[in-house]
Each structure stands twice: as C-alpha cells, then as structure tokens.
Amino acid sequence: MKKKRLYGLSLLLSILTLHIEAGIALIVAVVYGFTQESPNAGGGGSVLFVLFLPVLAVFGLAVTGALSVLLVSPTAWLGGVLGRRFGGREAWWWVPAVAAAVSLVLVVALSGGAGPVGIAVAWLLTTAGLTVPALLWRSRRERIFGPVMLWGLAAVVLTAVLGGVGLATGLIPEYRPPALTSADIVGRWSDGRDGTLTFTADGRVTAAGIDVDYDDDGDGDGERDACTGQGTWTYEPGGSTWSQEVDVTIDACTFDYWNVGGTESRPVLYQYIGDPDSGDLYELTRAPGGS
C-alpha cells in the first residue's frame, strides 16, 4: 500500500528547496557581479543589506510559500495526472516536462523584449528551479527534510567556496578599472551630450558645459548647472586602480575629483550623482579624435 503524501511536509520541502536555490542564485549573482564593470561604490550597501536581512527573510518566506502553492504544487500534481493518463502510473519524468512548459510560458510572458539567448537561458534555469522542488513534492518519505537541508546547505557552501576560490585564483576574472597614466588622461573627454573636458599635457584643462549639479527625474527634462572655464588638473594613481583620481580645479566650477572606470579599450572618468550607493554616475568617455 502506498504511503499517503503529507501535504504539510511537501510544502515545507518546497519552501526549503526554493530558499536553497535562491541562496545559490544569490551567490552566483554576487560572483558574476565581481566580473562586471562597476564603480567603486564602497561598503554602505553591504551594511544596509545586513540590516534588512530580517525583513528579507520574512519576505522570502512569503514569496517561496506562494510559489510553492501556485507553481510547485500544480506542477507536481499535473505531472502525476499525465503519468497516470498516458502511462498508467506516475512517472518522475513527467514533472520536468510540465515544469519546462510552465517555465516557458512564464519566461516568455516576463521576458520584456529580451533576446532569444537570454530567453533560452532563463527558460533552462527556471525549468531547473521548478523541477527540483516539484520532484521533492512527490516524495512519500517522512524523513526526507533533514537530508534535503543537509545537502542543500552543502551545495550553498560549496558554491560560495568555489566562487571565492575562482575569484582569488583568477580562474574567474574579477573586474578592475584600467591602470591609467597622466599621458592617458591627456585629450578631450565627452559626456555624450554637449559637455567636455579637455586635458593638456602641461596640466591645463578646459571645461565646456560639464554638469556640476544634474537633477533628472527620468523624463529627460532635468535642470542642469553647467561648468565652463579653464583651470588645472593632476592625476593621482593611488594605491590601486580603484583609487585613481583626476583632480580638476576650475575657479568657475565646484565639483569632486573624477574616478577612473571603464575598460582598457574604453576608459571612463566618472563622478557619483547624489548618494554613491545609488550607483548613478555622470560619465565622460574619450571623444573621437580626442587622444
């Protein structure tokens, strides 16, 4: 006689599995973020993240519970129905088939104009993320929660260790700003609109229409306080590529030093707009023919 599935245990297993998957996805996203071009925004965001962990935990519990009821449970149920209908008995392989179909509908509906490669990757990841808890939902074992938690924690820790080792050894290339010299700064840099900074080798700089206080609410009608004038500049290499600074002094203007970002082939000078943790940047790139 088959054991009856315990709905409460299945729900807890699904919630636990989704949390484990979310933990692995978060670690992968963080490691991937280290490989992408990004400003040196400091550690304020990390502090805020830690402070909001209790809120995030409650929110995560609510989300995974809803996903378990609305997606995981129906996927497991439909997989069983199809197995009995077409094979005379339940078969586990119907679950990933149903998960793939459900995931495809979700990904296409939420793709937001993404390309075919992005949709394909999202579909595969969503299918895997839905298949695992749906398969566990079908289990009739009463002592399965402990092993799932143990192996899940091991998978999370292993992912974190592999990511850390990969970054530390260079197997996963970590992004770093390009190492510039004073000679690399010389030339004309543009914000892509009508603002430019032109640096000369003798330490002089000319600003034309550079934003010193830009307030834009997203509709393109921001009010600009533009800087135009002449002054001096110096380049400070700092202790690492993250701490490079270009200090520009113009009597008619007031703004902070410029940070160095971008890549070797496309260096960028930037300043933060407002709070550095917001990630909003005012960027200058080398204008064509400006070297």
Helices and strands as residue ranges (DSSP letters): H 7-35, H 44-51, H 53-67, I 68-72, H 73-87, H 94-110, H 116-137, H 145-169, H 182-185, E 187-190, E 196-199, E 204-215, E 223-236, G 241-243, E 245-250, E 258-262, E 267-272, G 276-278, E 281-286
